Amino acid sequence: MKRTLVVIALCLFVGFTAIGCGQKAVSGTAAIDNAKNMETVQEKATYLMSQAEAFYKSDDFQSAVEIAQYVLAQVDSKNADAKDLLTKAKAALTDQAKQALDKVSTNVGM
């Protein structure tokens, strides 16, 4: 009986952990905090890069930048995926800023 309860508890824990890993964190900071509880560099890098990609795909480029910079500074300084995503996210932020400036310029010129 006791063994059965342990197995059930373990299955629930693994299930909830797997579900949680598949969801985007509420912020870049939350994703980084979640990763701090992971044991290996590979786990941290994989989780954080999946989070950074999710933020990038949802147009939250600042969170993508925050996470990619953290990966490079604190987890794996040679992570090619983090370097690539950082470049893409910074370019997207620059484009957003240019579009906002153009919009303001157009509205002021009316």
Beta strands, then each sheet from edge to edge (+ up, - down):
end
